[in-house]
Amino acid sequence: MSELRQLECYIDGQFVSSEHYFDNVSPVNGEVIGQIAEADHQQIDRAVKAAKTAQTGEWSRLSVNQRCDLLHRVADRMVERQQEFIDAEIADTGKSLHQVQTIDIPRGAANFRAFADMARHHSGETFITETPTGDKALNYSVNKPLGVVAVISPWNLPLLLATWKVAPALACGNCVILKPSEETSSTAYLLAQVMDEVGIPKGVFNLILGRGKNVGDAITCHPQVDAVTFTGASATGQHIMKAVADTVKPISFELGGKNSAVVFADADLEKAIAGVARSTFTNCGQVCLCTEKVFVHRSIADEFIDGLKKSAQAIKIGYPKEQDVFIGPLVSKPHQQKVLSYYQLAKDQGAEFIYGGGVPPFDDERAQGCYIEPTIITGLGDDNRVNQEEIFGPICHVSIFDDEQEVIERVNNTQYGLACALWTENLSRAHRVAPQIDVGLVWVNTWFLRDLRAPFGGVKLSGIGREGGQHSLSFYSEPVNICIKI
Ligand SMILES: O=C(O)C(=O)/C=C/C=C/O
């Protein structure tokens, strides 16, 4: 961990020091665990220019197979260094060892392998054309890289979400400027080391560190940045969209959510209780796909709520590496204050607290951390701010419904449209209801079960576009139609 005491930018194949640094603070106990560089605009310009130059250098002369073999080597090296990635992700986020070992870090290498393999089969289209006037032509398309892609990644699943975009961007032949969240830059720094060790040509992958407010626009608005892909808060997405509008560059946004879980009377109640507890409290509620609204059928409401409360009570909160810990702290003091402000709002609005509502009474260094209690509330209307605004913490509001059409309308009563989890053992109901929910992802009798080939993204305030499988290959490429007169 000592080498993570000072995180540097990686520009044009070199780790470079910066004039300014800011503290990396542990969310477990509030201690300063290191320093993070803050790039200046000259460094950002150098990184973008290096990426532009690399675009027409050795990287562009590699075959797709050579490029994808290199990305498999990146994955291999990440696996070799996985313990360092695990320790770094935990140091930055405080999330549990179980979560980091089973979700965050394995998906880093998996993202590189998945997109390296998909890119090998990224094909074009071919048409033999005969026009009404008797002209004949061969029309085909070739896929070219966009050029320099800015990847702006969030703090909730740092390595998973950075590689979810860096992998396909590189697999499609682009060069990348990665700007991780200032809250969680350590695994991105290790990724830069891996790129360097594997021999990704200089300038192809660049790491720019710093606080979004100081470096974000300088990256996204840079005239030689050809595309922007961002996962994070909807408000930030709106800001980026405005900032880059004059350059008309392609954007791919996976933004906020206010996701529902619906438990029908014909659900397997035990599975639904466990599934909703998982979709609400995983990663301390800090996943864009997490459940914040639960709709349960009246006939099973008491039993369900009792079961969900017992699940919340059984959650062990503690040190990330403590045995059986399910959740650690929230990512930062400001975020803890934001989530607590919604707990207070719920209290002020007269919500009934079924469980939680405060901060765990740690009497040790964790009292200086960003811990918070898993919370279950009920009694607020669908239009209440608590039920309309993304909280991004371990809290859900439970509402009762009576019939299918009613609950579909209530689930869709939101500005967001990312994910939904339906719990029913009735196949017809599952297939009937799922398409009526205005989101990008519907899970039935599960949650966060992911196929990297499937379209991933949201509608309304939850984002623009889809990534995953062919959708990533399409976003990170420019198809060119070539027409040959024959
Ligand atoms: O699982 C994924 O590929 C993904 O993108 C997850 C996003 C979660 C955002 O908070």
The ligand as an SDF file (V2000), in Angstrom:
LIG
                    3D

 10  9  0  0  0  0  0  0  0  0999 V2000
  -22.3740   -4.1590  -14.2380 O   0  0  0  0  0  0  0  0  0  0  0  0
  -22.0280   -3.2940  -15.0490 C   0  0  0  0  0  0  0  0  0  0  0  0
  -21.4790   -3.5380  -16.1380 O   0  0  0  0  0  0  0  0  0  0  0  0
  -22.2890   -1.8900  -14.7450 C   0  0  0  0  0  0  0  0  0  0  0  0
  -22.0920   -1.0710  -15.6110 O   0  0  0  0  0  0  0  0  0  0  0  0
  -22.7330   -1.5250  -13.4220 C   0  0  0  0  0  0  0  0  0  0  0  0
  -23.0640   -0.2450  -13.1620 C   0  0  0  0  0  0  0  0  0  0  0  0
  -23.3750    0.1660  -11.8540 C   0  0  0  0  0  0  0  0  0  0  0  0
  -23.4960    1.4770  -11.5860 C   0  0  0  0  0  0  0  0  0  0  0  0
  -23.6330    1.9740  -10.3860 O   0  0  0  0  0  0  0  0  0  0  0  0
  1  2  2  0
  2  3  1  0
  2  4  1  0
  4  5  2  0
  4  6  1  0
  6  7  2  0
  7  8  1  0
  8  9  2  0
  9 10  1  0
M  END
$$$$
